[in-house]
């Protein structure tokens, strides 16, 4: 294990808080121990009337002894979309724009913004991913794949818009669009007569005391930047996102992100708090009961809390806030690995009082019968092996992870929010079922 260090903004005052911290350790340490993630910082707000606490895990840099803390700087990727949603809400609050205002009114007259059946793209459409614009523009062709957004210009974005044809009317269906969110940030900045970063600082980060949340690194931020890695510790590159900054260009620290989340939990009216509340409201409610509801930038979890994640070339992030129960969470990592999302969802369940599964005592000899390959699809195989007293599972293209017994046939992950059940026929294991994201996926054992 690369190491773990506890870094507190305040002391943990009670046994319950200490118990939660131990549960968080139990989720985070296997992620570091597996080697899939180099380092991460976790910040927790257990109740709106308590100060947050922070824990750092792993290393800032592979091969070094430095442990990340609340001031370590990371790219937060698509969590930037939440900030863009709040900027939209702030400009709505002061009367500068309307949610239903057509996008074309905030862009140069030379830009032909597409419409469908007379329905124009509005600002709220961009924030709720209902604009009918694609995920990325077709003229996105980076010269440097290690810094793919750096050379995408407003001129290229305008050219794409002017030649784009929508396949459906805006406002009907949600389909995630980096282009739409980045375009919203760009349009709001034009309306304000300043850069996206200047608008971000003026409306959010300066009022909330977030000096380490910027698009362009300050000299001090660069000193505290965690270097980026791909999964399993392979060095990667930082990304510069000038034109589509509102979709994923923000850098921040856990200290700053906790200030943002605390402001969302504050029971106050008016000003910034009114904008934060407007952004958290449901602004797109699809017809299907289980489909994703959306705020301005926020995704609304089926459990009711607001969340968003983010990933760039060498970073992954997760943030969530539950205003009903008064708690919040942020995880920032310098490794581009979606396992961080699973850790985040598990911690949110802990904050709601849901206990993690408990490990049963079984004879490790039974693991021999489970060793083998199980195919969810021809391209996605779960390979099960016994390593001493441990049962390990490796999915295609992913790190090998330990699973823990709930019984002799049912096992759970500590690293991700998933379970595995083995099935026998005539005394032989013939398949397993992966239980994850509310789905039960059967994988037959391969010959």
C-alpha positions as MATLAB code, in Angstrom:
seq = 'XXXXXXXXXXXXXXXXXXXXXXXXXXXXXXXXXXXXXXXXXXXXXXXXXXXXXXXXXXXXXXXXXXXXXXXXXXXXXXXXXXXXXXXXXXXXXXXXXXXXXXXXXXXXXXXXXXXXXXXXXXXXXXXXXXXXXXXXXXXXXXXXXXXXXXXXXXXXXXXXXXXXXXXXXXXXXXXXXXXXXXXXXXXXXXXXXXXXXXXXXXXXXXXXXXXXXXXXXXXXXXXXXXXXXXXXXXXXXXXXXXXXXXXXXXXXXXXXXXXXXXXXXXXXXXXXXXXXXXXXXXXXXXXXXXXXXXXXXXXXXXXXXXXXXXXXXXXXXXXXXXXXXXXXXXXXXXXXXXXXXXXXXXXXXXXXXXXXXXXXXXXXXXXXXXXXXXXXXXXXXXXXXXXXXXXXXXXXXXXXXXXXXXXXXXXXXXXXXXXXXXXXXXXXXXXXXXXXXXXXXXXXXXX';
ca = [
       0.000    0.000    0.000;
       1.376    3.404   -0.973;
       0.316    5.074    2.275;
      -2.418    7.003    3.961;
      -2.368   10.165    6.017;
      -5.165   11.775    7.980;
      -5.394   15.524    7.471;
      -8.150   17.255    9.398;
      -9.711   20.655    8.979;
     -11.125   20.006   12.456;
     -10.703   17.207   14.930;
     -13.229   14.400   14.716;
     -15.305   15.167   17.825;
     -17.307   12.028   18.440;
     -17.304    8.277   18.119;
     -19.784    8.363   15.225;
     -17.489   10.608   13.181;
     -14.534    8.345   13.917;
     -16.572    5.325   12.869;
     -17.432    6.990    9.565;
     -13.782    7.887    9.005;
     -12.839    4.248    9.517;
     -15.508    3.186    7.026;
     -14.166    5.704    4.516;
     -10.661    4.320    5.069;
     -11.995    0.822    4.393;
     -13.323    1.992    1.023;
     -10.375    4.152   -0.003;
      -7.378    2.104    1.076;
      -8.085   -0.879   -1.212;
      -8.254    1.527   -4.172;
      -4.746    2.731   -3.372;
      -3.548   -0.748   -2.454;
      -4.728   -2.182   -5.779;
      -2.429    0.228   -7.616;
      -5.257    1.498   -9.819;
      -5.138    5.004   -8.281;
      -1.985    6.922   -7.336;
      -3.480    9.431   -4.914;
      -6.701   11.112   -3.844;
      -8.122   13.512   -1.310;
     -11.555   12.984    0.246;
     -13.509   15.754    1.957;
     -16.653   15.008    3.978;
     -19.371   17.194    5.482;
     -21.391   14.990    7.833;
     -23.919   17.653    8.808;
     -24.454   21.277    7.826;
     -23.741   22.432   11.382;
     -20.375   20.639   11.554;
     -17.003   21.507   10.114;
     -15.754   19.227    7.325;
     -12.948   16.738    7.650;
     -10.409   15.662    5.065;
      -8.294   12.569    4.475;
      -5.500   12.088    1.967;
      -4.560    8.703    0.506;
      -1.691    7.377   -1.579;
       0.925    9.679   -3.028;
       0.968   12.933   -4.944;
       3.776   11.585   -7.120;
       4.681    7.994   -7.910;
       7.887    7.027   -6.136;
       7.811    9.970   -3.727;
       6.672   10.248   -0.105;
       4.336   13.223   -0.497;
       0.744   12.514    0.534;
      -2.104   14.612   -0.971;
      -3.994   16.943    1.332;
      -6.794   19.500    1.264;
      -4.636   22.008   -0.627;
      -3.424   19.643   -3.340;
      -4.626   20.928   -6.718;
      -6.376   18.701   -9.265;
      -8.278   19.083  -12.516;
     -11.974   18.578  -11.681;
     -13.126   17.916  -15.260;
     -16.881   17.862  -15.795;
     -17.715   19.065  -12.289;
     -17.016   22.369  -14.056;
     -20.499   21.984  -15.556;
     -21.992   22.486  -12.084;
     -20.162   25.804  -11.762;
     -21.406   26.804  -15.208;
     -24.944   25.965  -14.086;
     -24.515   28.173  -11.032;
     -23.199   31.005  -13.226;
     -26.333   30.684  -15.367;
     -28.458   30.807  -12.219;
     -26.593   33.867  -10.948;
     -27.121   35.778  -14.188;
     -30.795   34.779  -14.146;
     -31.112   36.061  -10.580;
     -29.764   39.502  -11.487;
     -31.864   39.754  -14.653;
     -28.984   39.548  -17.131;
     -30.403   36.480  -18.883;
     -33.439   34.195  -18.795;
     -33.452   30.413  -18.587;
     -35.656   30.256  -21.685;
     -33.589   32.817  -23.571;
     -32.485   31.644  -27.030;
     -28.766   30.965  -27.264;
     -28.512   32.924  -30.506;
     -29.110   36.167  -28.605;
     -25.799   35.744  -26.739;
     -23.660   34.923  -29.781;
     -22.440   37.045  -32.712;
     -25.017   37.728  -35.424;
     -22.809   35.909  -37.910;
     -23.380   32.581  -36.105;
     -26.331   30.540  -37.353;
     -27.507   28.583  -34.311;
     -29.497   25.515  -35.428;
     -33.132   24.978  -34.504;
     -35.653   22.202  -35.139;
     -39.249   22.750  -36.187;
     -39.036   26.331  -35.027;
     -37.838   25.344  -31.518;
     -34.648   27.237  -30.710;
     -31.888   26.152  -28.321;
     -32.244   27.974  -25.009;
     -29.795   28.478  -22.157;
     -31.557   25.966  -19.906;
     -31.355   23.406  -22.725;
     -27.577   23.721  -22.705;
     -27.342   23.298  -18.932;
     -29.644   20.248  -18.837;
     -28.113   18.519  -21.880;
     -31.403   18.813  -23.781;
     -30.097   21.050  -26.580;
     -30.003   18.177  -29.144;
     -26.395   19.143  -29.865;
     -23.915   16.247  -30.091;
     -21.534   15.298  -27.307;
     -18.650   16.850  -29.258;
     -18.518   18.894  -32.487;
     -17.589   17.057  -35.664;
     -14.759   19.494  -36.385;
     -12.990   18.641  -33.131;
      -9.637   17.345  -34.440;
      -6.867   17.935  -31.871;
      -3.300   18.245  -33.075;
      -2.062   16.994  -29.703;
      -4.083   14.031  -28.354;
      -2.405   14.520  -24.970;
      -3.958   17.997  -24.718;
      -6.979   17.586  -26.976;
      -8.992   20.739  -26.239;
      -6.110   23.216  -26.358;
      -6.437   24.184  -30.036;
     -10.227   24.185  -30.325;
     -11.135   27.819  -30.951;
     -14.354   29.880  -30.805;
     -14.120   30.242  -34.596;
     -14.219   26.453  -34.989;
     -17.145   26.244  -32.576;
     -19.057   28.930  -34.459;
     -18.361   27.199  -37.775;
     -19.717   23.934  -36.430;
     -22.882   25.564  -35.091;
     -23.557   27.356  -38.357;
     -23.412   24.069  -40.274;
     -25.073   21.806  -37.700;
     -28.470   20.169  -38.218;
     -30.440   19.066  -35.165;
     -32.045   15.618  -35.359;
     -34.773   16.487  -32.865;
     -36.295   19.484  -31.152;
     -34.395   20.891  -28.157;
     -35.877   20.453  -24.695;
     -37.288   16.965  -25.205;
     -34.544   14.473  -24.445;
     -31.375   14.622  -22.371;
     -28.167   13.510  -24.102;
     -24.878   14.479  -22.452;
     -23.057   17.183  -24.388;
     -19.647   18.615  -23.569;
     -20.172   20.965  -26.486;
     -23.434   22.271  -25.024;
     -22.015   22.937  -21.562;
     -18.871   24.557  -22.950;
     -20.968   26.667  -25.302;
     -23.095   27.832  -22.359;
     -20.027   28.967  -20.430;
     -18.739   30.786  -23.509;
     -22.098   32.505  -24.118;
     -22.476   33.631  -20.501;
     -18.967   35.074  -20.544;
     -19.755   37.024  -23.724;
     -22.913   38.379  -22.120;
     -20.911   39.498  -19.080;
     -18.213   41.046  -21.287;
     -15.354   39.092  -19.714;
     -13.617   35.733  -19.835;
     -15.239   32.635  -18.380;
     -12.577   32.545  -15.668;
     -13.158   36.204  -14.750;
     -16.890   35.544  -14.490;
     -16.255   32.424  -12.391;
     -14.011   34.348   -9.994;
     -16.352   37.320   -9.725;
     -19.579   35.371   -9.169;
     -18.488   32.235   -7.315;
     -14.925   31.674   -6.195;
     -14.151   35.106   -4.759;
     -17.437   35.429   -2.811;
     -17.022   31.902   -1.417;
     -13.301   32.204   -0.624;
     -11.970   29.722   -3.180;
      -8.525   31.033   -4.232;
      -7.394   27.687   -5.671;
     -10.297   27.336   -8.119;
      -9.285   28.710  -11.487;
      -8.960   27.905  -15.188;
      -5.379   29.150  -15.466;
      -3.025   28.068  -12.699;
      -1.693   30.717  -10.401;
       1.974   30.280   -9.515;
       1.005   28.969   -6.083;
      -1.535   26.518   -7.521;
       1.030   25.091   -9.910;
       3.349   24.351   -6.968;
       0.556   22.313   -5.360;
      -0.607   20.547   -8.534;
      -0.698   16.744   -8.335;
       0.835   15.323  -11.535;
      -1.643   13.393  -13.709;
      -1.720    9.639  -14.258;
      -3.742    7.123  -16.198;
      -4.946    3.989  -14.443;
      -2.247    1.890  -12.760;
       0.191    4.788  -12.407;
       1.026    5.492  -16.062;
       2.045    9.180  -16.384;
      -0.383   11.365  -18.322;
      -0.793   15.033  -19.257;
      -2.744   18.005  -17.969;
      -5.413   19.459  -20.241;
      -6.018   23.059  -21.275;
      -9.636   23.800  -22.238;
      -9.876   27.474  -23.244;
     -12.985   27.589  -25.463;
     -15.047   24.884  -23.747;
     -13.844   25.760  -20.238;
     -17.401   25.652  -18.902;
     -17.554   21.949  -19.715;
     -14.373   20.811  -17.971;
     -11.641   23.407  -17.609;
     -11.618   24.141  -13.863;
      -8.822   23.217  -11.444;
      -9.468   23.154   -7.710;
      -8.603   21.707   -4.309;
     -10.665   19.829   -1.741;
     -10.482   22.819    0.616;
     -12.086   25.008   -2.050;
     -14.620   22.400   -3.106;
     -15.757   21.975    0.495;
     -16.356   25.734    0.669;
     -18.572   25.418   -2.413;
     -20.466   22.450   -0.981;
     -20.899   24.145    2.408;
     -22.432   27.141    0.639;
     -24.912   24.751   -0.995;
     -25.854   23.419    2.445;
     -26.232   26.843    4.052;
     -29.822   27.667    4.941;
     -29.781   31.236    3.669;
     -31.770   33.233    1.138;
     -30.815   35.753   -1.504;
     -27.600   36.524   -3.359;
     -25.285   33.637   -4.083;
     -27.453   31.247   -2.056;
     -30.453   31.972   -4.275;
     -28.357   31.119   -7.339;
     -27.091   27.904   -5.754;
     -30.667   26.909   -4.879;
     -31.902   27.645   -8.407;
     -29.136   25.476   -9.858;
     -30.090   22.559   -7.580;
     -33.770   22.597   -8.616;
     -35.110   20.056  -11.104;
     -35.056   21.703  -14.539;
     -35.498   18.578  -16.663;
     -37.793   15.765  -15.615;
     -37.961   13.036  -18.255;
     -41.072   10.983  -18.839;
     -39.558    7.632  -17.830;
     -39.718    7.200  -14.007;
     -36.163    5.845  -13.714;
     -34.562    8.307  -16.143;
     -32.107   10.953  -14.984;
     -33.507   14.205  -13.608;
     -31.280   17.230  -14.062;
     -30.678   20.555  -12.393;
     -28.514   23.305  -13.846;
     -25.337   21.266  -14.206;
     -26.256   18.902  -11.374;
     -27.334   15.298  -11.904;
     -30.059   14.296   -9.470;
     -29.398   10.870   -8.008;
     -32.352    8.481   -7.519;
     -31.668    8.801   -3.776;
     -32.348   12.540   -4.040;
     -28.909   14.091   -3.661;
     -27.169   16.208   -6.327;
     -23.945   14.905   -7.820;
     -21.504   15.174  -10.683;
     -18.248   13.525  -11.605;
     -15.447   14.478  -13.937;
     -12.488   13.018  -15.771;
      -9.690   14.480  -17.843;
      -6.541   12.828  -19.146;
      -5.027   12.208  -15.732;
      -7.644   13.087  -13.101;
     -11.016   11.897  -11.815;
     -13.412   13.673   -9.468;
     -16.725   13.181   -7.687;
     -18.844   15.709   -5.791;
     -22.253   15.364   -4.151;
     -24.492   17.379   -1.864;
     -27.599   16.258    0.029;
     -29.401   19.363    1.254;
     -32.226   17.349    2.833;
     -29.875   15.493    5.182;
     -27.214   18.183    5.356;
     -24.150   16.307    4.188;
     -21.776   16.483    1.229;
     -18.735   14.816   -0.252;
     -15.899   15.567   -2.640;
     -13.209   13.226   -3.943;
     -10.379   14.516   -6.126;
      -7.847   12.120   -7.623;
      -4.814   12.466   -9.862;
      -5.649    9.259  -11.722;
      -8.130    8.956  -14.583;
     -10.049    5.983  -13.197;
     -13.816    5.723  -12.749;
     -13.417    3.658   -9.582;
     -13.585    7.018   -7.793;
     -17.301    7.223   -8.641;
     -17.958    3.904   -6.932;
     -16.147    5.070   -3.818;
     -18.196    8.274   -3.873;
     -21.520    6.496   -4.147;
     -20.558    4.122   -1.332;
     -19.606    7.021    0.960;
     -22.882    8.781    0.204;
     -24.683    5.622    1.318;
     -22.642    5.618    4.521;
     -23.645    9.220    5.146;
     -27.278    8.165    4.767;
     -26.756    5.527    7.457;
     -26.593    2.504    5.166;
     -24.091    0.009    6.507;
     -21.630   -1.719    4.179;
     -21.799   -5.496    3.775;
     -20.005   -7.494    6.459;
     -17.372  -10.098    5.697;
     -18.217  -13.702    6.552;
     -15.688  -16.331    7.620;
     -15.301  -19.043    4.986;
     -12.634  -21.621    4.158;
     -10.436  -20.148    1.376;
     -10.172  -23.641   -0.133;
     -13.602  -23.101   -1.685;
     -12.090  -20.378   -3.884;
     -10.400  -22.981   -6.070;
     -13.775  -23.986   -7.481;
     -14.486  -20.408   -8.576;
     -11.254  -19.818  -10.527;
     -11.940  -19.312  -14.220;
     -13.141  -16.879  -16.878;
     -16.748  -15.652  -17.010;
     -17.962  -13.708  -20.071;
     -20.533  -10.946  -19.663;
     -20.015  -10.334  -23.386;
     -17.425  -11.752  -25.789;
     -15.422   -8.561  -25.263;
     -15.890   -8.198  -21.487;
     -14.679  -11.062  -19.334;
     -14.334  -11.395  -15.557;
     -11.289  -13.507  -14.685;
     -11.456  -15.029  -11.196;
      -8.294  -16.287   -9.458;
      -7.289  -17.460   -6.014;
      -4.208  -15.802   -4.566;
      -3.469  -17.392   -1.211;
      -6.422  -16.643    1.040;
      -7.827  -14.025   -1.339;
     -10.339  -14.276   -4.173;
      -9.457  -11.820   -6.944;
     -11.500  -10.652   -9.923;
     -10.148   -8.806  -12.957;
     -12.449   -7.335  -15.588;
     -11.180   -6.845  -19.134;
      -8.956   -3.767  -19.258;
      -9.289   -3.063  -15.533;
      -7.253   -3.590  -12.380;
      -7.422   -6.853  -10.447;
      -9.559   -6.372   -7.317;
     -10.258   -8.485   -4.257;
     -13.805   -9.582   -3.445;
     -14.913  -10.531    0.077;
     -17.348  -13.263    1.137;
     -20.821  -12.552    2.439;
     -21.458  -16.287    2.214;
     -19.865  -19.222    0.443;
     -21.389  -18.154   -2.904;
     -21.901  -14.390   -2.561;
     -19.022  -11.874   -2.574;
     -18.760   -8.093   -2.461;
     -16.230   -5.520   -3.566;
     -14.903   -2.931   -1.164;
     -13.505   -0.778   -3.938;
     -16.641   -0.573   -6.107;
     -20.344   -0.744   -5.307;
     -20.911   -4.222   -6.714;
     -21.448   -7.852   -5.726;
     -20.848  -11.224   -7.351;
     -22.885  -14.388   -6.881;
     -21.612  -17.766   -8.114;
     -24.030  -20.392   -9.455;
     -23.564  -24.149   -9.304;
     -25.062  -26.980  -11.324;
     -24.431  -30.623  -10.466;
     -21.806  -29.466   -7.968;
     -19.817  -27.423  -10.514;
     -19.665  -23.621  -10.783;
     -21.215  -22.765  -14.157;
     -21.785  -18.995  -14.032;
     -21.674  -15.858  -11.943;
     -23.956  -12.849  -11.708;
     -22.555   -9.344  -11.372;
     -24.888   -7.069   -9.392;
     -24.114   -3.411  -10.121;
     -26.039   -0.156  -10.747;
     -29.332   -1.926  -10.042;
     -28.707   -4.569  -12.698;
     -28.065   -8.307  -12.417;
     -25.809   -9.457  -15.274;
     -25.198  -13.173  -15.717;
     -21.834  -14.341  -17.063;
     -21.462  -18.005  -18.096;
     -18.207  -19.723  -17.222;
     -15.964  -20.259  -20.224;
     -14.680  -23.732  -21.122;
];
